[in-house]
C-alpha cells in the first residue's frame, strides 16, 4: 500500500483534472483540507470585510483547527476520489 503522503500527492494531481468543476463550497473544503494537510492550523489575522474570498478561505481553514495533518490528508484523498 502506498504511503499516505504519496496517495495525497496523487490526489492533488488528480484534483487538477476532475471531470467537472466542483461547487464553491466543495472548492473551499478542498482548499481547507489541503492547507491543513500541508501547513497545519491556520495562523495570522482573518482578512477584512473587503476581501471576501480570502475571508471565506480563512474561515474554511479555521474550521479544521486541531485536525491532524494525516487526518486532513486522508479526508482530502477521500473527497477527491468521490469527485472523480
mmCIF file as gemmi writes it, N, C-alpha and C atoms, coordinates in Angstrom:
data_model
loop_
_atom_site.group_PDB
_atom_site.id
_atom_site.type_symbol
_atom_site.label_atom_id
_atom_site.label_alt_id
_atom_site.label_comp_id
_atom_site.label_asym_id
_atom_site.label_entity_id
_atom_site.label_seq_id
_atom_site.pdbx_PDB_ins_code
_atom_site.Cartn_x
_atom_site.Cartn_y
_atom_site.Cartn_z
_atom_site.occupancy
_atom_site.B_iso_or_equiv
_atom_site.pdbx_formal_charge
_atom_site.auth_seq_id
_atom_site.auth_asym_id
_atom_site.pdbx_PDB_model_num
ATOM 1 N N . UNK Axp A 1 ? 0.839 -1.192 0 1 0 ? 1 A 1
ATOM 2 C CA . UNK Axp A 1 ? 0 0 0 1 0 ? 1 A 1
ATOM 3 C C . UNK Axp A 1 ? 0.877 1.247 0 1 0 ? 1 A 1
ATOM 4 N N . UNK Axp A 2 ? 0.523 2.187 -0.824 1 0 ? 2 A 1
ATOM 5 C CA . UNK Axp A 2 ? 1.303 3.427 -0.924 1 0 ? 2 A 1
ATOM 6 C C . UNK Axp A 2 ? 1.182 4.219 0.369 1 0 ? 2 A 1
ATOM 7 N N . UNK Axp A 3 ? 2.209 4.997 0.644 1 0 ? 3 A 1
ATOM 8 C CA . UNK Axp A 3 ? 2.155 5.82 1.845 1 0 ? 3 A 1
ATOM 9 C C . UNK Axp A 3 ? 1.074 6.893 1.686 1 0 ? 3 A 1
ATOM 10 N N . UNK Axp A 4 ? 0.609 7.405 2.809 1 0 ? 4 A 1
ATOM 11 C CA . UNK Axp A 4 ? -0.432 8.427 2.793 1 0 ? 4 A 1
ATOM 12 C C . UNK Axp A 4 ? 0.038 9.662 2.04 1 0 ? 4 A 1
ATOM 13 N N . UNK Axp A 5 ? 1.307 10.024 2.243 1 0 ? 5 A 1
ATOM 14 C CA . UNK Axp A 5 ? 1.831 11.223 1.569 1 0 ? 5 A 1
ATOM 15 C C . UNK Axp A 5 ? 1.815 11.049 0.052 1 0 ? 5 A 1
ATOM 16 N N . UNK Axp A 6 ? 2.209 9.87 -0.43 1 0 ? 6 A 1
ATOM 17 C CA . UNK Axp A 6 ? 2.203 9.601 -1.871 1 0 ? 6 A 1
ATOM 18 C C . UNK Axp A 6 ? 0.777 9.601 -2.413 1 0 ? 6 A 1
ATOM 19 N N . UNK Axp A 7 ? -0.134 9.017 -1.663 1 0 ? 7 A 1
ATOM 20 C CA . UNK Axp A 7 ? -1.539 8.99 -2.071 1 0 ? 7 A 1
ATOM 21 C C . UNK Axp A 7 ? -2.099 10.403 -2.113 1 0 ? 7 A 1
ATOM 22 N N . UNK Axp A 8 ? -1.725 11.204 -1.12 1 0 ? 8 A 1
ATOM 23 C CA . UNK Axp A 8 ? -2.161 12.602 -1.057 1 0 ? 8 A 1
ATOM 24 C C . UNK Axp A 8 ? -1.643 13.378 -2.266 1 0 ? 8 A 1
ATOM 25 N N . UNK Axp A 9 ? -0.365 13.206 -2.569 1 0 ? 9 A 1
ATOM 26 C CA . UNK Axp A 9 ? 0.22 13.922 -3.712 1 0 ? 9 A 1
ATOM 27 C C . UNK Axp A 9 ? -0.451 13.516 -5.021 1 0 ? 9 A 1
ATOM 28 N N . UNK Axp A 10 ? -0.823 12.246 -5.15 1 0 ? 10 A 1
ATOM 29 C CA . UNK Axp A 10 ? -1.539 11.789 -6.341 1 0 ? 10 A 1
ATOM 30 C C . UNK Axp A 10 ? -2.926 12.438 -6.397 1 0 ? 10 A 1
ATOM 31 N N . UNK Axp A 11 ? -3.576 12.57 -5.247 1 0 ? 11 A 1
ATOM 32 C CA . UNK Axp A 11 ? -4.902 13.196 -5.197 1 0 ? 11 A 1
ATOM 33 C C . UNK Axp A 11 ? -4.815 14.677 -5.558 1 0 ? 11 A 1
ATOM 34 N N . UNK Axp A 12 ? -3.731 15.339 -5.144 1 0 ? 12 A 1
ATOM 35 C CA . UNK Axp A 12 ? -3.537 16.749 -5.506 1 0 ? 12 A 1
ATOM 36 C C . UNK Axp A 12 ? -3.443 16.867 -7.025 1 0 ? 12 A 1
ATOM 37 N N . UNK Axp A 13 ? -2.699 15.977 -7.649 1 0 ? 13 A 1
ATOM 38 C CA . UNK Axp A 13 ? -2.584 15.989 -9.112 1 0 ? 13 A 1
ATOM 39 C C . UNK Axp A 13 ? -3.944 15.703 -9.748 1 0 ? 13 A 1
ATOM 40 N N . UNK Axp A 14 ? -4.666 14.734 -9.193 1 0 ? 14 A 1
ATOM 41 C CA . UNK Axp A 14 ? -5.989 14.394 -9.712 1 0 ? 14 A 1
ATOM 42 C C . UNK Axp A 14 ? -6.973 15.554 -9.583 1 0 ? 14 A 1
ATOM 43 N N . UNK Axp A 15 ? -6.816 16.35 -8.526 1 0 ? 15 A 1
ATOM 44 C CA . UNK Axp A 15 ? -7.761 17.446 -8.278 1 0 ? 15 A 1
ATOM 45 C C . UNK Axp A 15 ? -7.737 18.484 -9.398 1 0 ? 15 A 1
ATOM 46 N N . UNK Axp A 16 ? -6.627 18.534 -10.119 1 0 ? 16 A 1
ATOM 47 C CA . UNK Axp A 16 ? -6.497 19.494 -11.219 1 0 ? 16 A 1
ATOM 48 C C . UNK Axp A 16 ? -7.136 18.97 -12.51 1 0 ? 16 A 1
ATOM 49 N N . UNK Axp A 17 ? -7.568 17.704 -12.489 1 0 ? 17 A 1
ATOM 50 C CA . UNK Axp A 17 ? -8.121 17.09 -13.698 1 0 ? 17 A 1
ATOM 51 C C . UNK Axp A 17 ? -9.463 16.423 -13.441 1 0 ? 17 A 1
ATOM 52 N N . UNK Axp A 18 ? -10.26 17.036 -12.573 1 0 ? 18 A 1
ATOM 53 C CA . UNK Axp A 18 ? -11.592 16.486 -12.297 1 0 ? 18 A 1
ATOM 54 C C . UNK Axp A 18 ? -12.475 16.653 -13.524 1 0 ? 18 A 1
ATOM 55 N N . UNK Axp A 19 ? -13.432 15.746 -13.725 1 0 ? 19 A 1
ATOM 56 C CA . UNK Axp A 19 ? -14.291 15.838 -14.912 1 0 ? 19 A 1
ATOM 57 C C . UNK Axp A 19 ? -15.106 17.131 -14.968 1 0 ? 19 A 1
ATOM 58 N N . UNK Axp A 20 ? -15.521 17.644 -13.806 1 0 ? 20 A 1
ATOM 59 C CA . UNK Axp A 20 ? -16.217 18.932 -13.797 1 0 ? 20 A 1
ATOM 60 C C . UNK Axp A 20 ? -15.809 19.721 -12.559 1 0 ? 20 A 1
ATOM 61 N N . UNK Axp A 21 ? -15.919 21.038 -12.665 1 0 ? 21 A 1
ATOM 62 C CA . UNK Axp A 21 ? -15.505 21.906 -11.563 1 0 ? 21 A 1
ATOM 63 C C . UNK Axp A 21 ? -16.502 21.778 -10.407 1 0 ? 21 A 1
ATOM 64 N N . UNK Axp A 22 ? -15.996 21.499 -9.193 1 0 ? 22 A 1
ATOM 65 C CA . UNK Axp A 22 ? -16.887 21.39 -8.037 1 0 ? 22 A 1
ATOM 66 C C . UNK Axp A 22 ? -17.516 22.746 -7.691 1 0 ? 22 A 1
ATOM 67 N N . UNK Axp A 23 ? -18.603 22.708 -6.911 1 0 ? 23 A 1
ATOM 68 C CA . UNK Axp A 23 ? -19.226 23.955 -6.471 1 0 ? 23 A 1
ATOM 69 C C . UNK Axp A 23 ? -18.308 24.681 -5.481 1 0 ? 23 A 1
ATOM 70 N N . UNK Axp A 24 ? -18.632 25.926 -5.194 1 0 ? 24 A 1
ATOM 71 C CA . UNK Axp A 24 ? -17.756 26.756 -4.358 1 0 ? 24 A 1
ATOM 72 C C . UNK Axp A 24 ? -17.541 26.196 -2.956 1 0 ? 24 A 1
ATOM 73 N N . UNK Axp A 25 ? -18.567 25.628 -2.351 1 0 ? 25 A 1
ATOM 74 C CA . UNK Axp A 25 ? -18.408 25.066 -1.001 1 0 ? 25 A 1
ATOM 75 C C . UNK Axp A 25 ? -17.439 23.882 -1.019 1 0 ? 25 A 1
ATOM 76 N N . UNK Axp A 26 ? -17.525 23.07 -2.056 1 0 ? 26 A 1
ATOM 77 C CA . UNK Axp A 26 ? -16.613 21.936 -2.183 1 0 ? 26 A 1
ATOM 78 C C . UNK Axp A 26 ? -15.193 22.427 -2.443 1 0 ? 26 A 1
ATOM 79 N N . UNK Axp A 27 ? -15.062 23.453 -3.275 1 0 ? 27 A 1
ATOM 80 C CA . UNK Axp A 27 ? -13.738 24.027 -3.537 1 0 ? 27 A 1
ATOM 81 C C . UNK Axp A 27 ? -13.123 24.565 -2.247 1 0 ? 27 A 1
ATOM 82 N N . UNK Axp A 28 ? -13.926 25.203 -1.409 1 0 ? 28 A 1
ATOM 83 C CA . UNK Axp A 28 ? -13.414 25.71 -0.127 1 0 ? 28 A 1
ATOM 84 C C . UNK Axp A 28 ? -12.958 24.555 0.761 1 0 ? 28 A 1
ATOM 85 N N . UNK Axp A 29 ? -13.709 23.467 0.756 1 0 ? 29 A 1
ATOM 86 C CA . UNK Axp A 29 ? -13.335 22.305 1.571 1 0 ? 29 A 1
ATOM 87 C C . UNK Axp A 29 ? -12.029 21.701 1.057 1 0 ? 29 A 1
ATOM 88 N N . UNK Axp A 30 ? -11.891 21.601 -0.265 1 0 ? 30 A 1
ATOM 89 C CA . UNK Axp A 30 ? -10.648 21.097 -0.859 1 0 ? 30 A 1
ATOM 90 C C . UNK Axp A 30 ? -9.477 21.988 -0.436 1 0 ? 30 A 1
ATOM 91 N N . UNK Axp A 31 ? -9.67 23.301 -0.55 1 0 ? 31 A 1
ATOM 92 C CA . UNK Axp A 31 ? -8.621 24.254 -0.172 1 0 ? 31 A 1
ATOM 93 C C . UNK Axp A 31 ? -8.245 24.09 1.301 1 0 ? 31 A 1
ATOM 94 N N . UNK Axp A 32 ? -9.263 24.064 2.161 1 0 ? 32 A 1
ATOM 95 C CA . UNK Axp A 32 ? -9.013 23.997 3.603 1 0 ? 32 A 1
ATOM 96 C C . UNK Axp A 32 ? -8.294 22.705 3.981 1 0 ? 32 A 1
ATOM 97 N N . UNK Axp A 33 ? -8.737 21.584 3.424 1 0 ? 33 A 1
ATOM 98 C CA . UNK Axp A 33 ? -8.077 20.312 3.727 1 0 ? 33 A 1
ATOM 99 C C . UNK Axp A 33 ? -6.639 20.307 3.228 1 0 ? 33 A 1
ATOM 100 N N . UNK Axp A 34 ? -6.409 20.877 2.05 1 0 ? 34 A 1
ATOM 101 C CA . UNK Axp A 34 ? -5.049 20.945 1.51 1 0 ? 34 A 1
ATOM 102 C C . UNK Axp A 34 ? -4.155 21.764 2.438 1 0 ? 34 A 1
ATOM 103 N N . UNK Axp A 35 ? -4.645 22.941 2.837 1 0 ? 35 A 1
ATOM 104 C CA . UNK Axp A 35 ? -3.842 23.818 3.7 1 0 ? 35 A 1
ATOM 105 C C . UNK Axp A 35 ? -3.577 23.159 5.059 1 0 ? 35 A 1
ATOM 106 N N . UNK Axp A 36 ? -4.594 22.503 5.626 1 0 ? 36 A 1
ATOM 107 C CA . UNK Axp A 36 ? -4.417 21.841 6.923 1 0 ? 36 A 1
ATOM 108 C C . UNK Axp A 36 ? -3.412 20.701 6.793 1 0 ? 36 A 1
ATOM 109 N N . UNK Axp A 37 ? -3.479 19.978 5.68 1 0 ? 37 A 1
ATOM 110 C CA . UNK Axp A 37 ? -2.578 18.836 5.47 1 0 ? 37 A 1
ATOM 111 C C . UNK Axp A 37 ? -1.14 19.289 5.243 1 0 ? 37 A 1
ATOM 112 N N . UNK Axp A 38 ? -0.96 20.429 4.595 1 0 ? 38 A 1
ATOM 113 C CA . UNK Axp A 38 ? 0.397 20.851 4.244 1 0 ? 38 A 1
ATOM 114 C C . UNK Axp A 38 ? 0.998 21.863 5.206 1 0 ? 38 A 1
ATOM 115 N N . UNK Axp A 39 ? 0.158 22.672 5.872 1 0 ? 39 A 1
ATOM 116 C CA . UNK Axp A 39 ? 0.69 23.739 6.713 1 0 ? 39 A 1
ATOM 117 C C . UNK Axp A 39 ? 0.241 23.659 8.17 1 0 ? 39 A 1
ATOM 118 N N . UNK Axp A 40 ? -0.718 22.804 8.494 1 0 ? 40 A 1
ATOM 119 C CA . UNK Axp A 40 ? -1.214 22.721 9.862 1 0 ? 40 A 1
ATOM 120 C C . UNK Axp A 40 ? -2.271 23.792 10.127 1 0 ? 40 A 1
ATOM 121 N N . UNK Axp A 41 ? -2.461 24.106 11.399 1 0 ? 41 A 1
ATOM 122 C CA . UNK Axp A 41 ? -3.51 25.058 11.782 1 0 ? 41 A 1
ATOM 123 C C . UNK Axp A 41 ? -3.287 26.426 11.162 1 0 ? 41 A 1
ATOM 124 N N . UNK Axp A 42 ? -4.413 27.09 10.866 1 0 ? 42 A 1
ATOM 125 C CA . UNK Axp A 42 ? -4.391 28.423 10.287 1 0 ? 42 A 1
ATOM 126 C C . UNK Axp A 42 ? -3.713 29.393 11.262 1 0 ? 42 A 1
ATOM 127 N N . UNK Axp A 43 ? -2.955 30.328 10.718 1 0 ? 43 A 1
ATOM 128 C CA . UNK Axp A 43 ? -2.291 31.344 11.534 1 0 ? 43 A 1
ATOM 129 C C . UNK Axp A 43 ? -2.551 32.704 10.924 1 0 ? 43 A 1
ATOM 130 N N . UNK Axp A 44 ? -2.274 33.735 11.678 1 0 ? 44 A 1
ATOM 131 C CA . UNK Axp A 44 ? -2.414 35.087 11.156 1 0 ? 44 A 1
ATOM 132 C C . UNK Axp A 44 ? -3.801 35.652 11.395 1 0 ? 44 A 1
ATOM 133 N N . UNK Axp A 45 ? -3.96 36.873 10.943 1 0 ? 45 A 1
ATOM 134 C CA . UNK Axp A 45 ? -5.212 37.58 11.143 1 0 ? 45 A 1
ATOM 135 C C . UNK Axp A 45 ? -6.219 37.235 10.067 1 0 ? 45 A 1
ATOM 136 N N . UNK Axp A 46 ? -7.481 37.218 10.451 1 0 ? 46 A 1
ATOM 137 C CA . UNK Axp A 46 ? -8.565 36.969 9.499 1 0 ? 46 A 1
ATOM 138 C C . UNK Axp A 46 ? -8.676 38.161 8.555 1 0 ? 46 A 1
ATOM 139 N N . UNK Axp A 47 ? -8.758 37.91 7.237 1 0 ? 47 A 1
ATOM 140 C CA . UNK Axp A 47 ? -8.878 39.015 6.278 1 0 ? 47 A 1
ATOM 141 C C . UNK Axp A 47 ? -10.117 39.873 6.55 1 0 ? 47 A 1
ATOM 142 N N . UNK Axp A 48 ? -10.037 41.137 6.168 1 0 ? 48 A 1
ATOM 143 C CA . UNK Axp A 48 ? -11.123 42.076 6.417 1 0 ? 48 A 1
ATOM 144 C C . UNK Axp A 48 ? -12.323 41.849 5.511 1 0 ? 48 A 1
ATOM 145 N N . UNK Axp A 49 ? -13.365 42.646 5.761 1 0 ? 49 A 1
ATOM 146 C CA . UNK Axp A 49 ? -14.62 42.556 5.018 1 0 ? 49 A 1
ATOM 147 C C . UNK Axp A 49 ? -14.447 42.702 3.512 1 0 ? 49 A 1
ATOM 148 N N . UNK Axp A 50 ? -13.501 43.518 3.088 1 0 ? 50 A 1
ATOM 149 C CA . UNK Axp A 50 ? -13.354 43.792 1.659 1 0 ? 50 A 1
ATOM 150 C C . UNK Axp A 50 ? -12.762 42.609 0.892 1 0 ? 50 A 1
ATOM 151 N N . UNK Axp A 51 ? -12.104 41.699 1.596 1 0 ? 51 A 1
ATOM 152 C CA . UNK Axp A 51 ? -11.508 40.523 0.956 1 0 ? 51 A 1
ATOM 153 C C . UNK Axp A 51 ? -12.398 39.31 1.221 1 0 ? 51 A 1
ATOM 154 N N . UNK Axp A 52 ? -13.51 39.228 0.501 1 0 ? 52 A 1
ATOM 155 C CA . UNK Axp A 52 ? -14.482 38.171 0.782 1 0 ? 52 A 1
ATOM 156 C C . UNK Axp A 52 ? -13.946 36.778 0.459 1 0 ? 52 A 1
ATOM 157 N N . UNK Axp A 53 ? -13.184 36.657 -0.614 1 0 ? 53 A 1
ATOM 158 C CA . UNK Axp A 53 ? -12.63 35.346 -0.979 1 0 ? 53 A 1
ATOM 159 C C . UNK Axp A 53 ? -11.605 34.904 0.066 1 0 ? 53 A 1
ATOM 160 N N . UNK Axp A 54 ? -10.694 35.807 0.413 1 0 ? 54 A 1
ATOM 161 C CA . UNK Axp A 54 ? -9.685 35.492 1.425 1 0 ? 54 A 1
ATOM 162 C C . UNK Axp A 54 ? -10.317 35.14 2.757 1 0 ? 54 A 1
ATOM 163 N N . UNK Axp A 55 ? -11.372 35.849 3.098 1 0 ? 55 A 1
ATOM 164 C CA . UNK Axp A 55 ? -12.077 35.623 4.356 1 0 ? 55 A 1
ATOM 165 C C . UNK Axp A 55 ? -12.745 34.24 4.353 1 0 ? 55 A 1
ATOM 166 N N . UNK Axp A 56 ? -13.38 33.88 3.242 1 0 ? 56 A 1
ATOM 167 C CA . UNK Axp A 56 ? -14.038 32.573 3.139 1 0 ? 56 A 1
ATOM 168 C C . UNK Axp A 56 ? -13.006 31.449 3.241 1 0 ? 56 A 1
ATOM 169 N N . UNK Axp A 57 ? -11.859 31.624 2.577 1 0 ? 57 A 1
ATOM 170 C CA . UNK Axp A 57 ? -10.798 30.616 2.64 1 0 ? 57 A 1
ATOM 171 C C . UNK Axp A 57 ? -10.27 30.483 4.07 1 0 ? 57 A 1
ATOM 172 N N . UNK Axp A 58 ? -10.04 31.624 4.712 1 0 ? 58 A 1
ATOM 173 C CA . UNK Axp A 58 ? -9.538 31.62 6.09 1 0 ? 58 A 1
ATOM 174 C C . UNK Axp A 58 ? -10.522 30.893 7.003 1 0 ? 58 A 1
ATOM 175 N N . UNK Axp A 59 ? -11.81 31.234 6.876 1 0 ? 59 A 1
ATOM 176 C CA . UNK Axp A 59 ? -12.838 30.632 7.731 1 0 ? 59 A 1
ATOM 177 C C . UNK Axp A 59 ? -12.934 29.126 7.505 1 0 ? 59 A 1
ATOM 178 N N . UNK Axp A 60 ? -12.868 28.702 6.239 1 0 ? 60 A 1
ATOM 179 C CA . UNK Axp A 60 ? -12.94 27.273 5.931 1 0 ? 60 A 1
ATOM 180 C C . UNK Axp A 60 ? -11.758 26.532 6.555 1 0 ? 60 A 1
ATOM 181 N N . UNK Axp A 61 ? -10.576 27.122 6.442 1 0 ? 61 A 1
ATOM 182 C CA . UNK Axp A 61 ? -9.373 26.51 7.014 1 0 ? 61 A 1
ATOM 183 C C . UNK Axp A 61 ? -9.468 26.491 8.537 1 0 ? 61 A 1
ATOM 184 N N . UNK Axp A 62 ? -9.977 27.579 9.126 1 0 ? 62 A 1
ATOM 185 C CA . UNK Axp A 62 ? -10.061 27.681 10.583 1 0 ? 62 A 1
ATOM 186 C C . UNK Axp A 62 ? -10.984 26.617 11.183 1 0 ? 62 A 1
ATOM 187 N N . UNK Axp A 63 ? -11.977 26.152 10.419 1 0 ? 63 A 1
ATOM 188 C CA . UNK Axp A 63 ? -12.886 25.12 10.945 1 0 ? 63 A 1
ATOM 189 C C . UNK Axp A 63 ? -12.154 23.796 11.169 1 0 ? 63 A 1
ATOM 190 N N . UNK Axp A 64 ? -10.989 23.629 10.577 1 0 ? 64 A 1
ATOM 191 C CA . UNK Axp A 64 ? -10.228 22.377 10.706 1 0 ? 64 A 1
ATOM 192 C C . UNK Axp A 64 ? -9.168 22.447 11.801 1 0 ? 64 A 1
ATOM 193 N N . UNK Axp A 65 ? -9.182 23.509 12.598 1 0 ? 65 A 1
ATOM 194 C CA . UNK Axp A 65 ? -8.189 23.69 13.658 1 0 ? 65 A 1
ATOM 195 C C . UNK Axp A 65 ? -8.105 22.428 14.513 1 0 ? 65 A 1
ATOM 196 N N . UNK Axp A 66 ? -6.901 22.033 14.838 1 0 ? 66 A 1
ATOM 197 C CA . UNK Axp A 66 ? -6.584 20.872 15.672 1 0 ? 66 A 1
ATOM 198 C C . UNK Axp A 66 ? -6.756 19.522 14.97 1 0 ? 66 A 1
ATOM 199 N N . UNK Axp A 67 ? -7.161 19.515 13.692 1 0 ? 67 A 1
ATOM 200 C CA . UNK Axp A 67 ? -7.206 18.258 12.937 1 0 ? 67 A 1
ATOM 201 C C . UNK Axp A 67 ? -5.762 17.919 12.558 1 0 ? 67 A 1
ATOM 202 N N . UNK Axp A 68 ? -5.387 16.653 12.748 1 0 ? 68 A 1
ATOM 203 C CA . UNK Axp A 68 ? -4.009 16.269 12.422 1 0 ? 68 A 1
ATOM 204 C C . UNK Axp A 68 ? -3.783 16.364 10.913 1 0 ? 68 A 1
ATOM 205 N N . UNK Axp A 69 ? -2.528 16.556 10.547 1 0 ? 69 A 1
ATOM 206 C CA . UNK Axp A 69 ? -2.204 16.668 9.124 1 0 ? 69 A 1
ATOM 207 C C . UNK Axp A 69 ? -2.502 15.353 8.4 1 0 ? 69 A 1
ATOM 208 N N . UNK Axp A 70 ? -2.279 14.231 9.058 1 0 ? 70 A 1
ATOM 209 C CA . UNK Axp A 70 ? -2.594 12.935 8.438 1 0 ? 70 A 1
ATOM 210 C C . UNK Axp A 70 ? -4.092 12.783 8.206 1 0 ? 70 A 1
ATOM 211 N N . UNK Axp A 71 ? -4.905 13.19 9.185 1 0 ? 71 A 1
ATOM 212 C CA . UNK Axp A 71 ? -6.358 13.103 9.016 1 0 ? 71 A 1
ATOM 213 C C . UNK Axp A 71 ? -6.819 14.001 7.872 1 0 ? 71 A 1
ATOM 214 N N . UNK Axp A 72 ? -6.235 15.195 7.788 1 0 ? 72 A 1
ATOM 215 C CA . UNK Axp A 72 ? -6.599 16.128 6.717 1 0 ? 72 A 1
ATOM 216 C C . UNK Axp A 72 ? -6.2 15.546 5.359 1 0 ? 72 A 1
ATOM 217 N N . UNK Axp A 73 ? -5.031 14.916 5.289 1 0 ? 73 A 1
ATOM 218 C CA . UNK Axp A 73 ? -4.597 14.29 4.035 1 0 ? 73 A 1
ATOM 219 C C . UNK Axp A 73 ? -5.575 13.205 3.616 1 0 ? 73 A 1
ATOM 220 N N . UNK Axp A 74 ? -5.98 12.362 4.569 1 0 ? 74 A 1
ATOM 221 C CA . UNK Axp A 74 ? -6.887 11.266 4.251 1 0 ? 74 A 1
ATOM 222 C C . UNK Axp A 74 ? -8.242 11.794 3.803 1 0 ? 74 A 1
ATOM 223 N N . UNK Axp A 75 ? -8.761 12.82 4.475 1 0 ? 75 A 1
ATOM 224 C CA . UNK Axp A 75 ? -10.045 13.414 4.073 1 0 ? 75 A 1
ATOM 225 C C . UNK Axp A 75 ? -9.948 14.027 2.681 1 0 ? 75 A 1
ATOM 226 N N . UNK Axp A 76 ? -8.815 14.662 2.392 1 0 ? 76 A 1
ATOM 227 C CA . UNK Axp A 76 ? -8.598 15.264 1.077 1 0 ? 76 A 1
ATOM 228 C C . UNK Axp A 76 ? -8.637 14.178 0.009 1 0 ? 76 A 1
ATOM 229 N N . UNK Axp A 77 ? -7.916 13.097 0.229 1 0 ? 77 A 1
ATOM 230 C CA . UNK Axp A 77 ? -7.875 11.985 -0.718 1 0 ? 77 A 1
ATOM 231 C C . UNK Axp A 77 ? -9.282 11.43 -0.931 1 0 ? 77 A 1
ATOM 232 N N . UNK Axp A 78 ? -10.02 11.214 0.155 1 0 ? 78 A 1
ATOM 233 C CA . UNK Axp A 78 ? -11.386 10.665 0.059 1 0 ? 78 A 1
ATOM 234 C C . UNK Axp A 78 ? -12.291 11.619 -0.725 1 0 ? 78 A 1
ATOM 235 N N . UNK Axp A 79 ? -12.17 12.921 -0.469 1 0 ? 79 A 1
ATOM 236 C CA . UNK Axp A 79 ? -13.019 13.898 -1.152 1 0 ? 79 A 1
ATOM 237 C C . UNK Axp A 79 ? -12.716 13.916 -2.65 1 0 ? 79 A 1
ATOM 238 N N . UNK Axp A 80 ? -11.45 13.943 -3.022 1 0 ? 80 A 1
ATOM 239 C CA . UNK Axp A 80 ? -11.087 13.968 -4.438 1 0 ? 80 A 1
ATOM 240 C C . UNK Axp A 80 ? -11.568 12.684 -5.124 1 0 ? 80 A 1
ATOM 241 N N . UNK Axp A 81 ? -11.418 11.548 -4.448 1 0 ? 81 A 1
ATOM 242 C CA . UNK Axp A 81 ? -11.898 10.277 -5.016 1 0 ? 81 A 1
ATOM 243 C C . UNK Axp A 81 ? -13.399 10.329 -5.276 1 0 ? 81 A 1
ATOM 244 N N . UNK Axp A 82 ? -14.137 10.945 -4.366 1 0 ? 82 A 1
ATOM 245 C CA . UNK Axp A 82 ? -15.595 10.99 -4.514 1 0 ? 82 A 1
ATOM 246 C C . UNK Axp A 82 ? -16.027 11.917 -5.663 1 0 ? 82 A 1
ATOM 247 N N . UNK Axp A 83 ? -15.134 12.808 -6.08 1 0 ? 83 A 1
ATOM 248 C CA . UNK Axp A 83 ? -15.459 13.763 -7.157 1 0 ? 83 A 1
ATOM 249 C C . UNK Axp A 83 ? -15.072 13.242 -8.544 1 0 ? 83 A 1
ATOM 250 N N . UNK Axp A 84 ? -14.356 12.154 -8.593 1 0 ? 84 A 1
ATOM 251 C CA . UNK Axp A 84 ? -13.898 11.612 -9.886 1 0 ? 84 A 1
ATOM 252 C C . UNK Axp A 84 ? -15.052 11.024 -10.676 1 0 ? 84 A 1
